[in-house]
Amino acid sequence: MAAPSEWPSCQDFSEFQEVLRLMRQIDDRIIHELNTSLPTASFAVKIDASARCKELYHSLKEAHTSRDKAIKTCINQSSSAVNRLRDERNKDKDNLTLIKQLRKEQTNLKLMQSELNVEEVINDRSWKVFRDRCRIHYKPETDL
């Protein structure tokens, strides 16, 4: 399952969340993937579980890395915008439009930062299921 080719837009939080949701499909379906791709004892001869676990490991790792990069990129963009708006507000303290825009951008930044926490929970859950199902078949080079 590949991630969408487009990065999420950092300007519209709803669009940002929708793209992340699509990018998280591999995690949402990991149990299904593991159940359909790893054999029971009776079918173990027909399928190379070690190769399948390795493939799934690399898919998960790639998906987690791309989502993490997308979230952090948006956080950095939003943080820069907040800092710029703060500087502008300090120069013009009575500009209500500027204050409103700053609050909106601060809210957007907080929401994006909360996505990092959501991402951590999703990643932990996925790696736990992966370890439970693949620990016998595949041991990655790095510790999960």
Salt bridges, closest charged atoms under 4 A:
GLU18 OE2 - ARG21 NH2 2.55
ASP27 OD2 - HIS64 NE2 2.70
ASP27 OD1 - ARG67 NH1 2.72
ASP28 OD1 - ARG125 NH2 3.91
GLU33 OE1 - ARG52 NH2 2.61
GLU55 OE2 - ARG52 NH1 2.66
ASP68 OD2 - LYS72 NZ 3.27
GLU88 OE2 - ARG84 NH1 2.99
GLU115 OE1 - ARG24 NH2 3.02
GLU119 OE1 - ARG24 NE 2.91
GLU119 OE2 - ARG67 NE 2.57
ASP132 OD2 - LYS128 NZ 3.12
ASP132 OD1 - ARG135 NH1 3.86
